[in-house]
């Protein structure tokens, strides 16, 4: 199942990258991207960037690295919630 979802995500990401102009014409500008990246090309660049991230996430899922990467990133954030062992 993980492999199939990863392949689907990779395909969606590739299409988002290739057809960023179509996304721009149908969904319009992204105001934050226009402000950060500058001129009228900011939204197109944002759509391409999101497509590349989705493709990368799909490849990570196919190879089985996604779960380990997510744990490596987020486990240090939640170490304070672990219950300590009771004192003897």
Secondary structure, DSSP 8 states (H G I E B T S, - for coil): -HHHHHHHHHHHHHHHHHTHHHHHHHH---HHHHHHH-STTHHHHHHHHHHHHHHHHHHHHHHT-HHHHHHHHHGGGGGGGS------
